[in-house]
Amino acid sequence: MSTGYAGGRQGTRLERYTKFWQKDLAHEGEADSKNRLDKYTDVVNGYYDGATALTEYGWAQSFHFSRFYKGEGFAASL
């Protein structure tokens, strides 16, 4: 899921978010917290880029507009 973003943001969506945490939370330190605060905009953008990617994976590009009608299947609603 690598793509370009408005405002010049680039990168893999989930990696943009997960890079702000240690893989083992036992190794989280004050520097990690400070880094997240200093780069708060990047943390938030990474979170929502990742959430959007996962939602689009499940609902396709039209996830905001999907409606089900009585008797309609999932694929038809997209």
Backbone atoms as SQL, in Angstrom:
CREATE TABLE atoms (id INTEGER PRIMARY KEY, chain TEXT, resi INTEGER, resn TEXT, atom TEXT, x REAL, y REAL, z REAL);
INSERT INTO atoms VALUES
  (1, 'A', 1, 'MET', 'N', 0.824, -1.190, 0.000),
  (2, 'A', 1, 'MET', 'CA', 0.000, 0.000, 0.000),
  (3, 'A', 1, 'MET', 'C', 0.866, 1.250, 0.000),
  (4, 'A', 2, 'SER', 'N', 1.739, 1.334, -0.928),
  (5, 'A', 2, 'SER', 'CA', 2.595, 2.506, -1.032),
  (6, 'A', 2, 'SER', 'C', 1.947, 3.497, -1.981),
  (7, 'A', 3, 'THR', 'N', 1.919, 4.745, -1.593),
  (8, 'A', 3, 'THR', 'CA', 1.232, 5.748, -2.395),
  (9, 'A', 3, 'THR', 'C', 1.740, 7.139, -2.065),
  (10, 'A', 4, 'GLY', 'N', 1.340, 8.123, -2.871),
  (11, 'A', 4, 'GLY', 'CA', 1.639, 9.521, -2.589),
  (12, 'A', 4, 'GLY', 'C', 0.442, 10.163, -1.909),
  (13, 'A', 5, 'TYR', 'N', 0.678, 11.177, -1.121),
  (14, 'A', 5, 'TYR', 'CA', -0.382, 11.830, -0.367),
  (15, 'A', 5, 'TYR', 'C', -0.363, 13.330, -0.627),
  (16, 'A', 6, 'ALA', 'N', -1.486, 13.977, -0.357),
  (17, 'A', 6, 'ALA', 'CA', -1.557, 15.433, -0.446),
  (18, 'A', 6, 'ALA', 'C', -0.527, 16.045, 0.495),
  (19, 'A', 7, 'GLY', 'N', 0.014, 17.169, 0.127),
  (20, 'A', 7, 'GLY', 'CA', 1.002, 17.831, 0.969),
  (21, 'A', 7, 'GLY', 'C', 2.368, 17.195, 0.879),
  (22, 'A', 8, 'GLY', 'N', 2.582, 16.320, -0.126),
  (23, 'A', 8, 'GLY', 'CA', 3.887, 15.723, -0.327),
  (24, 'A', 8, 'GLY', 'C', 4.191, 14.526, 0.552),
  (25, 'A', 9, 'ARG', 'N', 3.221, 14.041, 1.331),
  (26, 'A', 9, 'ARG', 'CA', 3.467, 12.876, 2.180),
  (27, 'A', 9, 'ARG', 'C', 3.635, 11.642, 1.306),
  (28, 'A', 10, 'GLN', 'N', 4.591, 10.800, 1.636),
  (29, 'A', 10, 'GLN', 'CA', 4.886, 9.580, 0.882),
  (30, 'A', 10, 'GLN', 'C', 5.082, 8.430, 1.853),
  (31, 'A', 11, 'GLY', 'N', 4.978, 7.241, 1.350),
  (32, 'A', 11, 'GLY', 'CA', 5.341, 6.084, 2.164),
  (33, 'A', 11, 'GLY', 'C', 4.246, 5.061, 2.279),
  (34, 'A', 12, 'THR', 'N', 4.567, 3.973, 2.923),
  (35, 'A', 12, 'THR', 'CA', 3.605, 2.921, 3.176),
  (36, 'A', 12, 'THR', 'C', 2.760, 3.344, 4.361),
  (37, 'A', 13, 'ARG', 'N', 1.464, 3.269, 4.208),
  (38, 'A', 13, 'ARG', 'CA', 0.542, 3.842, 5.183),
  (39, 'A', 13, 'ARG', 'C', 0.737, 3.330, 6.603),
  (40, 'A', 14, 'LEU', 'N', 0.734, 2.049, 6.793),
  (41, 'A', 14, 'LEU', 'CA', 0.859, 1.519, 8.154),
  (42, 'A', 14, 'LEU', 'C', 2.245, 1.738, 8.732),
  (43, 'A', 15, 'GLU', 'N', 3.268, 1.692, 7.906),
  (44, 'A', 15, 'GLU', 'CA', 4.632, 1.936, 8.394),
  (45, 'A', 15, 'GLU', 'C', 4.786, 3.368, 8.893),
  (46, 'A', 16, 'ARG', 'N', 4.072, 4.297, 8.280),
  (47, 'A', 16, 'ARG', 'CA', 4.146, 5.694, 8.711),
  (48, 'A', 16, 'ARG', 'C', 3.653, 5.839, 10.152),
  (49, 'A', 17, 'TYR', 'N', 2.748, 4.998, 10.559),
  (50, 'A', 17, 'TYR', 'CA', 2.215, 5.065, 11.919),
  (51, 'A', 17, 'TYR', 'C', 3.035, 4.217, 12.889),
  (52, 'A', 18, 'THR', 'N', 3.322, 2.987, 12.519),
  (53, 'A', 18, 'THR', 'CA', 3.959, 2.055, 13.449),
  (54, 'A', 18, 'THR', 'C', 5.406, 2.397, 13.759),
  (55, 'A', 19, 'LYS', 'N', 6.045, 3.201, 12.930),
  (56, 'A', 19, 'LYS', 'CA', 7.455, 3.533, 13.180),
  (57, 'A', 19, 'LYS', 'C', 7.645, 4.350, 14.461),
  (58, 'A', 20, 'PHE', 'N', 6.576, 4.881, 15.029),
  (59, 'A', 20, 'PHE', 'CA', 6.678, 5.709, 16.228),
  (60, 'A', 20, 'PHE', 'C', 6.643, 4.902, 17.531),
  (61, 'A', 21, 'TRP', 'N', 6.533, 3.573, 17.431),
  (62, 'A', 21, 'TRP', 'CA', 6.531, 2.714, 18.615),
  (63, 'A', 21, 'TRP', 'C', 7.590, 1.634, 18.474),
  (64, 'A', 22, 'GLN', 'N', 8.151, 1.219, 19.606),
  (65, 'A', 22, 'GLN', 'CA', 9.083, 0.096, 19.629),
  (66, 'A', 22, 'GLN', 'C', 8.292, -1.196, 19.391),
  (67, 'A', 23, 'LYS', 'N', 8.914, -2.164, 18.762),
  (68, 'A', 23, 'LYS', 'CA', 8.235, -3.452, 18.556),
  (69, 'A', 23, 'LYS', 'C', 7.925, -4.111, 19.895),
  (70, 'A', 24, 'ASP', 'N', 8.811, -3.981, 20.849),
  (71, 'A', 24, 'ASP', 'CA', 8.602, -4.497, 22.202),
  (72, 'A', 24, 'ASP', 'C', 8.323, -3.298, 23.104),
  (73, 'A', 25, 'LEU', 'N', 7.088, -3.168, 23.560),
  (74, 'A', 25, 'LEU', 'CA', 6.711, -2.003, 24.361),
  (75, 'A', 25, 'LEU', 'C', 7.473, -1.905, 25.673),
  (76, 'A', 26, 'ALA', 'N', 8.098, -2.989, 26.098),
  (77, 'A', 26, 'ALA', 'CA', 8.932, -2.946, 27.303),
  (78, 'A', 26, 'ALA', 'C', 10.142, -2.043, 27.091),
  (79, 'A', 27, 'HIS', 'N', 10.500, -1.802, 25.834),
  (80, 'A', 27, 'HIS', 'CA', 11.649, -0.948, 25.516),
  (81, 'A', 27, 'HIS', 'C', 11.256, 0.500, 25.212),
  (82, 'A', 28, 'GLU', 'N', 9.976, 0.837, 25.371),
  (83, 'A', 28, 'GLU', 'CA', 9.527, 2.220, 25.169),
  (84, 'A', 28, 'GLU', 'C', 10.185, 3.114, 26.205),
  (85, 'A', 29, 'GLY', 'N', 10.624, 4.268, 25.770),
  (86, 'A', 29, 'GLY', 'CA', 11.270, 5.193, 26.687),
  (87, 'A', 29, 'GLY', 'C', 10.752, 6.610, 26.529),
  (88, 'A', 30, 'GLU', 'N', 11.298, 7.486, 27.337),
  (89, 'A', 30, 'GLU', 'CA', 10.920, 8.900, 27.305),
  (90, 'A', 30, 'GLU', 'C', 11.194, 9.509, 25.933),
  (91, 'A', 31, 'ALA', 'N', 12.278, 9.090, 25.296),
  (92, 'A', 31, 'ALA', 'CA', 12.622, 9.614, 23.969),
  (93, 'A', 31, 'ALA', 'C', 11.556, 9.244, 22.938),
  (94, 'A', 32, 'ASP', 'N', 10.962, 8.054, 23.070),
  (95, 'A', 32, 'ASP', 'CA', 9.903, 7.637, 22.145),
  (96, 'A', 32, 'ASP', 'C', 8.668, 8.520, 22.307),
  (97, 'A', 33, 'SER', 'N', 8.292, 8.783, 23.545),
  (98, 'A', 33, 'SER', 'CA', 7.143, 9.656, 23.809),
  (99, 'A', 33, 'SER', 'C', 7.396, 11.062, 23.285),
  (100, 'A', 34, 'LYS', 'N', 8.591, 11.573, 23.517),
  (101, 'A', 34, 'LYS', 'CA', 8.942, 12.915, 23.048),
  (102, 'A', 34, 'LYS', 'C', 8.915, 12.970, 21.524),
  (103, 'A', 35, 'ASN', 'N', 9.417, 11.931, 20.873),
  (104, 'A', 35, 'ASN', 'CA', 9.408, 11.877, 19.415),
  (105, 'A', 35, 'ASN', 'C', 7.978, 11.923, 18.873),
  (106, 'A', 36, 'ARG', 'N', 7.058, 11.183, 19.511),
  (107, 'A', 36, 'ARG', 'CA', 5.659, 11.199, 19.067),
  (108, 'A', 36, 'ARG', 'C', 5.047, 12.580, 19.239),
  (109, 'A', 37, 'LEU', 'N', 5.356, 13.240, 20.347),
  (110, 'A', 37, 'LEU', 'CA', 4.827, 14.589, 20.561),
  (111, 'A', 37, 'LEU', 'C', 5.420, 15.586, 19.568),
  (112, 'A', 38, 'ASP', 'N', 6.718, 15.469, 19.317),
  (113, 'A', 38, 'ASP', 'CA', 7.379, 16.376, 18.374),
  (114, 'A', 38, 'ASP', 'C', 6.856, 16.196, 16.953),
  (115, 'A', 39, 'LYS', 'N', 6.465, 14.983, 16.615),
  (116, 'A', 39, 'LYS', 'CA', 5.998, 14.676, 15.254),
  (117, 'A', 39, 'LYS', 'C', 4.527, 14.279, 15.272),
  (118, 'A', 40, 'TYR', 'N', 3.765, 14.980, 16.093),
  (119, 'A', 40, 'TYR', 'CA', 2.357, 14.654, 16.312),
  (120, 'A', 40, 'TYR', 'C', 1.574, 14.599, 15.007),
  (121, 'A', 41, 'THR', 'N', 1.792, 15.553, 14.122),
  (122, 'A', 41, 'THR', 'CA', 1.077, 15.580, 12.845),
  (123, 'A', 41, 'THR', 'C', 1.360, 14.319, 12.041),
  (124, 'A', 42, 'ASP', 'N', 2.605, 13.871, 12.013),
  (125, 'A', 42, 'ASP', 'CA', 2.954, 12.649, 11.288),
  (126, 'A', 42, 'ASP', 'C', 2.304, 11.420, 11.921),
  (127, 'A', 43, 'VAL', 'N', 2.231, 11.388, 13.252),
  (128, 'A', 43, 'VAL', 'CA', 1.590, 10.267, 13.947),
  (129, 'A', 43, 'VAL', 'C', 0.110, 10.209, 13.568),
  (130, 'A', 44, 'VAL', 'N', -0.570, 11.342, 13.643),
  (131, 'A', 44, 'VAL', 'CA', -2.004, 11.386, 13.337),
  (132, 'A', 44, 'VAL', 'C', -2.253, 11.052, 11.869),
  (133, 'A', 45, 'ASN', 'N', -1.483, 11.654, 10.959),
  (134, 'A', 45, 'ASN', 'CA', -1.657, 11.354, 9.535),
  (135, 'A', 45, 'ASN', 'C', -1.408, 9.881, 9.253),
  (136, 'A', 46, 'GLY', 'N', -0.382, 9.310, 9.860),
  (137, 'A', 46, 'GLY', 'CA', -0.093, 7.893, 9.677),
  (138, 'A', 46, 'GLY', 'C', -1.223, 7.010, 10.174),
  (139, 'A', 47, 'TYR', 'N', -1.799, 7.379, 11.320),
  (140, 'A', 47, 'TYR', 'CA', -2.916, 6.608, 11.872),
  (141, 'A', 47, 'TYR', 'C', -4.101, 6.612, 10.911),
  (142, 'A', 48, 'TYR', 'N', -4.499, 7.798, 10.464),
  (143, 'A', 48, 'TYR', 'CA', -5.669, 7.883, 9.591),
  (144, 'A', 48, 'TYR', 'C', -5.397, 7.332, 8.195),
  (145, 'A', 49, 'ASP', 'N', -4.179, 7.459, 7.689),
  (146, 'A', 49, 'ASP', 'CA', -3.837, 6.828, 6.412),
  (147, 'A', 49, 'ASP', 'C', -3.965, 5.310, 6.534),
  (148, 'A', 50, 'GLY', 'N', -3.480, 4.754, 7.639),
  (149, 'A', 50, 'GLY', 'CA', -3.585, 3.314, 7.868),
  (150, 'A', 50, 'GLY', 'C', -5.024, 2.865, 8.053),
  (151, 'A', 51, 'ALA', 'N', -5.804, 3.633, 8.817),
  (152, 'A', 51, 'ALA', 'CA', -7.215, 3.292, 9.023),
  (153, 'A', 51, 'ALA', 'C', -7.977, 3.327, 7.704),
  (154, 'A', 52, 'THR', 'N', -7.670, 4.314, 6.866),
  (155, 'A', 52, 'THR', 'CA', -8.314, 4.405, 5.556),
  (156, 'A', 52, 'THR', 'C', -7.937, 3.216, 4.685),
  (157, 'A', 53, 'ALA', 'N', -6.666, 2.848, 4.675),
  (158, 'A', 53, 'ALA', 'CA', -6.215, 1.709, 3.866),
  (159, 'A', 53, 'ALA', 'C', -6.932, 0.428, 4.291),
  (160, 'A', 54, 'LEU', 'N', -7.051, 0.203, 5.593),
  (161, 'A', 54, 'LEU', 'CA', -7.721, -1.002, 6.072),
  (162, 'A', 54, 'LEU', 'C', -9.216, -0.977, 5.765),
  (163, 'A', 55, 'THR', 'N', -9.838, 0.191, 5.873),
  (164, 'A', 55, 'THR', 'CA', -11.257, 0.307, 5.558),
  (165, 'A', 55, 'THR', 'C', -11.495, 0.091, 4.070),
  (166, 'A', 56, 'GLU', 'N', -10.643, 0.677, 3.224),
  (167, 'A', 56, 'GLU', 'CA', -10.777, 0.472, 1.781),
  (168, 'A', 56, 'GLU', 'C', -10.553, -0.992, 1.415),
  (169, 'A', 57, 'TYR', 'N', -9.681, -1.670, 2.130),
  (170, 'A', 57, 'TYR', 'CA', -9.443, -3.088, 1.882),
  (171, 'A', 57, 'TYR', 'C', -10.736, -3.877, 2.084),
  (172, 'A', 58, 'GLY', 'N', -11.491, -3.528, 3.113),
  (173, 'A', 58, 'GLY', 'CA', -12.732, -4.237, 3.407),
  (174, 'A', 58, 'GLY', 'C', -13.932, -3.763, 2.612),
  (175, 'A', 59, 'TRP', 'N', -13.970, -2.461, 2.294),
  (176, 'A', 59, 'TRP', 'CA', -15.159, -1.874, 1.674),
  (177, 'A', 59, 'TRP', 'C', -14.912, -1.319, 0.277),
  (178, 'A', 60, 'ALA', 'N', -13.721, -1.406, -0.225),
  (179, 'A', 60, 'ALA', 'CA', -13.343, -0.858, -1.540),
  (180, 'A', 60, 'ALA', 'C', -13.326, 0.667, -1.481),
  (181, 'A', 61, 'GLN', 'N', -13.194, 1.305, -2.617),
  (182, 'A', 61, 'GLN', 'CA', -13.067, 2.764, -2.676),
  (183, 'A', 61, 'GLN', 'C', -14.344, 3.485, -2.248),
  (184, 'A', 62, 'SER', 'N', -15.468, 2.824, -2.278),
  (185, 'A', 62, 'SER', 'CA', -16.740, 3.494, -2.000),
  (186, 'A', 62, 'SER', 'C', -17.257, 3.223, -0.592),
  (187, 'A', 63, 'PHE', 'N', -16.355, 2.980, 0.355),
  (188, 'A', 63, 'PHE', 'CA', -16.811, 2.605, 1.691),
  (189, 'A', 63, 'PHE', 'C', -17.669, 3.669, 2.355),
  (190, 'A', 64, 'HIS', 'N', -17.508, 4.936, 1.995),
  (191, 'A', 64, 'HIS', 'CA', -18.329, 5.994, 2.591),
  (192, 'A', 64, 'HIS', 'C', -19.763, 5.959, 2.072),
  (193, 'A', 65, 'PHE', 'N', -19.966, 5.368, 0.915),
  (194, 'A', 65, 'PHE', 'CA', -21.247, 5.477, 0.235),
  (195, 'A', 65, 'PHE', 'C', -21.996, 4.153, 0.130),
  (196, 'A', 66, 'SER', 'N', -21.505, 3.109, 0.745),
  (197, 'A', 66, 'SER', 'CA', -22.119, 1.797, 0.612),
  (198, 'A', 66, 'SER', 'C', -23.453, 1.751, 1.345),
  (199, 'A', 67, 'ARG', 'N', -24.483, 1.309, 0.614),
  (200, 'A', 67, 'ARG', 'CA', -25.807, 1.122, 1.207),
  (201, 'A', 67, 'ARG', 'C', -26.296, -0.265, 0.842),
  (202, 'A', 68, 'PHE', 'N', -26.928, -0.888, 1.773),
  (203, 'A', 68, 'PHE', 'CA', -27.528, -2.188, 1.517),
  (204, 'A', 68, 'PHE', 'C', -29.029, -1.996, 1.350),
  (205, 'A', 69, 'TYR', 'N', -29.568, -2.663, 0.352),
  (206, 'A', 69, 'TYR', 'CA', -31.012, -2.690, 0.168),
  (207, 'A', 69, 'TYR', 'C', -31.495, -4.100, 0.471),
  (208, 'A', 70, 'LYS', 'N', -32.737, -4.234, 0.852),
  (209, 'A', 70, 'LYS', 'CA', -33.292, -5.530, 1.223),
  (210, 'A', 70, 'LYS', 'C', -33.027, -6.552, 0.114),
  (211, 'A', 71, 'GLY', 'N', -32.388, -7.654, 0.494),
  (212, 'A', 71, 'GLY', 'CA', -32.094, -8.723, -0.444),
  (213, 'A', 71, 'GLY', 'C', -30.833, -8.529, -1.266),
  (214, 'A', 72, 'GLU', 'N', -30.142, -7.409, -1.099),
  (215, 'A', 72, 'GLU', 'CA', -28.940, -7.117, -1.884),
  (216, 'A', 72, 'GLU', 'C', -27.713, -7.752, -1.231),
  (217, 'A', 73, 'GLY', 'N', -26.825, -8.301, -2.047),
  (218, 'A', 73, 'GLY', 'CA', -25.597, -8.894, -1.547),
  (219, 'A', 73, 'GLY', 'C', -24.530, -7.844, -1.288),
  (220, 'A', 74, 'PHE', 'N', -23.490, -8.238, -0.556),
  (221, 'A', 74, 'PHE', 'CA', -22.408, -7.315, -0.206),
  (222, 'A', 74, 'PHE', 'C', -21.740, -6.718, -1.440),
  (223, 'A', 75, 'ALA', 'N', -21.326, -7.564, -2.386),
  (224, 'A', 75, 'ALA', 'CA', -20.620, -7.076, -3.580),
  (225, 'A', 75, 'ALA', 'C', -21.480, -6.100, -4.372),
  (226, 'A', 76, 'ALA', 'N', -22.766, -6.347, -4.458),
  (227, 'A', 76, 'ALA', 'CA', -23.659, -5.453, -5.200),
  (228, 'A', 76, 'ALA', 'C', -23.793, -4.095, -4.517),
  (229, 'A', 77, 'SER', 'N', -23.638, -4.046, -3.208),
  (230, 'A', 77, 'SER', 'CA', -23.795, -2.780, -2.481),
  (231, 'A', 77, 'SER', 'C', -22.629, -1.828, -2.710),
  (232, 'A', 78, 'LEU', 'N', -21.493, -2.379, -3.152),
  (233, 'A', 78, 'LEU', 'CA', -20.319, -1.546, -3.396),
  (234, 'A', 78, 'LEU', 'C', -20.460, -0.852, -4.717);
